[in-house]
Amino acid sequence: MRDLATSLKRLSLKHLGLGLGALLALISLDHPALAANPAELNFGLFGPSYDGRLKECEAALGTITSQFQEKESTFWNSPLQIVAYGNIHETAFRPWQSDNIPRRYCSGSVQLNDGQIHSIHYSIIEDGGFSSFGQGVEWCVVGLDRNWAYNPACKAAGP
């Protein structure tokens, strides 16, 4: 017994790791992986069922107004606010294949409290809200994408 303990101390971690790796390889070769049976296929999996029921473009304007004001004041120390919208129209609805998350893309123009008019591009996303509850909105005001999230010129905010 004493010789066994002495010989185990002499083994390096490298040899021990190689031995464990070889043992795991032998165990994994023992049984082939099997496909899931019908009871296992969708048991307990409750994923999203996208219906494509999205609000119209005008429904997101209140959200954009409040998020724009919050972003400008919090991150950019700017007093800018959106005071008016114009020419709001849909540019695309589900532009990709049907099994992608449904989105409605919209564009228009905004007037800020400094009198300047900018283009705006945004999308309404099904199940895109906080923690996938409700509809989410992603937007970009051309010329005010200061962190370049949708550059160049908010092109990435469109379809």
C-alpha positions as CSV (number, residue, x, y, z in Angstrom):
1,M,0.0,0.0,0.0
2,R,2.9,2.3,0.8
3,D,4.4,1.7,-2.7
4,L,1.1,2.6,-4.3
5,A,0.9,6.0,-2.5
6,T,4.5,6.8,-3.4
7,S,4.0,5.9,-7.1
8,L,0.8,8.0,-7.3
9,K,2.8,11.0,-6.0
10,R,5.3,10.5,-8.8
11,L,2.6,10.7,-11.5
12,S,2.4,14.2,-13.0
13,L,-0.8,16.0,-13.7
14,K,-0.1,15.6,-17.4
15,H,-0.2,11.8,-17.2
16,L,-3.3,11.9,-15.0
17,G,-5.0,14.2,-17.5
18,L,-4.1,12.0,-20.4
19,G,-5.4,9.0,-18.6
20,L,-8.7,10.6,-17.8
21,G,-9.1,11.8,-21.4
22,A,-8.5,8.3,-22.7
23,L,-11.0,6.9,-20.2
24,L,-13.7,9.5,-21.3
25,A,-13.0,8.7,-24.9
26,L,-13.6,5.0,-24.3
27,I,-16.8,5.7,-22.4
28,S,-18.1,7.9,-25.1
29,L,-17.5,5.3,-27.8
30,D,-19.5,2.8,-25.9
31,H,-23.1,3.9,-26.9
32,P,-24.0,5.9,-30.0
33,A,-26.2,9.0,-29.6
34,L,-29.8,8.4,-30.4
35,A,-32.4,10.8,-31.8
36,A,-35.1,12.1,-29.6
37,N,-38.2,10.1,-29.4
38,P,-41.6,11.8,-30.1
39,A,-42.2,12.6,-26.4
40,E,-38.9,14.4,-26.1
41,L,-39.2,16.5,-29.3
42,N,-41.2,19.4,-28.0
43,F,-41.7,18.6,-24.4
44,G,-41.5,21.8,-22.3
45,L,-40.4,24.0,-25.2
46,F,-42.7,27.0,-25.4
47,G,-41.1,29.3,-27.9
48,P,-42.6,32.4,-29.5
49,S,-45.4,32.0,-32.0
50,Y,-45.1,35.0,-34.3
51,D,-48.3,36.2,-35.8
52,G,-47.1,39.3,-37.6
53,R,-49.7,41.5,-35.8
54,L,-47.8,44.7,-35.5
55,K,-49.1,48.2,-34.7
56,E,-49.1,50.8,-37.3
57,C,-46.2,53.2,-37.7
58,E,-47.9,56.0,-35.8
59,A,-48.3,53.9,-32.7
60,A,-44.5,54.0,-32.0
61,L,-44.1,57.8,-32.0
62,G,-44.8,58.3,-28.3
63,T,-42.2,55.7,-27.4
64,I,-39.6,57.3,-29.8
65,T,-40.3,60.8,-28.3
66,S,-39.7,59.7,-24.7
67,Q,-36.7,57.5,-25.6
68,F,-35.1,60.3,-27.7
69,Q,-35.5,62.8,-24.9
70,E,-34.1,60.4,-22.3
71,K,-31.1,59.5,-24.5
72,E,-30.2,63.1,-25.4
73,S,-30.4,64.3,-21.8
74,T,-28.8,61.3,-20.1
75,F,-26.0,60.4,-22.4
76,W,-25.3,63.6,-24.4
77,N,-26.3,66.3,-21.9
78,S,-28.4,67.8,-24.6
79,P,-31.8,69.7,-24.3
80,L,-33.0,68.4,-27.7
81,Q,-36.5,67.0,-27.9
82,I,-38.8,65.9,-30.7
83,V,-41.7,68.3,-31.0
84,A,-43.3,67.2,-34.3
85,Y,-43.4,64.4,-36.8
86,G,-44.2,64.5,-40.5
87,N,-44.5,62.2,-43.5
88,I,-44.6,59.0,-41.4
89,H,-44.9,56.0,-43.7
90,E,-44.2,52.3,-43.9
91,T,-41.1,51.3,-45.9
92,A,-41.3,47.5,-45.4
93,F,-43.2,44.8,-43.6
94,R,-41.5,41.5,-43.0
95,P,-38.9,42.0,-45.7
96,W,-37.2,38.7,-45.1
97,Q,-38.4,35.2,-45.1
98,S,-41.4,34.4,-43.0
99,D,-39.7,32.6,-40.1
100,N,-37.8,35.7,-39.0
101,I,-39.0,37.9,-36.2
102,P,-41.8,40.1,-37.8
103,R,-40.8,43.8,-38.1
104,R,-42.5,46.8,-39.6
105,Y,-40.1,49.4,-40.9
106,C,-41.1,53.0,-41.1
107,S,-39.6,56.4,-42.0
108,G,-40.5,60.0,-41.8
109,S,-39.2,63.3,-40.6
110,V,-39.0,64.9,-37.1
111,Q,-38.7,68.5,-36.0
112,L,-36.7,69.2,-32.9
113,N,-37.1,72.0,-30.4
114,D,-34.1,73.8,-32.0
115,G,-36.2,74.1,-35.2
116,Q,-34.1,71.6,-37.2
117,I,-35.8,68.9,-39.3
118,H,-34.2,65.5,-39.5
119,S,-35.1,62.2,-41.2
120,I,-36.0,59.3,-38.9
121,H,-36.0,55.5,-39.6
122,Y,-37.4,53.0,-37.1
123,S,-38.8,49.5,-36.8
124,I,-41.6,48.0,-34.7
125,I,-40.6,44.5,-33.6
126,E,-43.0,41.8,-32.4
127,D,-42.0,40.5,-29.0
128,G,-39.1,43.0,-29.0
129,G,-40.0,44.7,-25.7
130,F,-38.4,44.3,-22.4
131,S,-37.8,40.6,-21.7
132,S,-39.7,39.8,-25.0
133,F,-43.0,41.2,-23.7
134,G,-44.8,43.6,-26.0
135,Q,-43.6,45.3,-29.1
136,G,-40.2,46.9,-29.2
137,V,-39.1,49.9,-31.2
138,E,-35.6,50.6,-32.6
139,W,-35.1,54.0,-34.1
140,C,-32.5,56.4,-35.5
141,V,-32.6,60.1,-36.1
142,V,-30.3,60.9,-39.1
143,G,-27.5,63.3,-37.9
144,L,-28.0,62.5,-34.3
145,D,-26.7,58.9,-34.2
146,R,-23.9,60.0,-32.0
147,N,-22.8,56.6,-30.9
148,W,-22.9,55.3,-34.5
149,A,-25.2,52.4,-33.7
150,Y,-26.9,52.6,-37.1
151,N,-24.2,54.3,-39.3
152,P,-23.8,55.4,-42.0
153,A,-26.6,57.9,-41.9
154,C,-29.0,55.5,-40.0
155,K,-28.9,53.1,-42.9
156,A,-28.7,50.1,-40.6
157,A,-32.0,51.1,-39.0
158,G,-33.8,50.2,-42.3
159,P,-34.6,46.9,-43.9
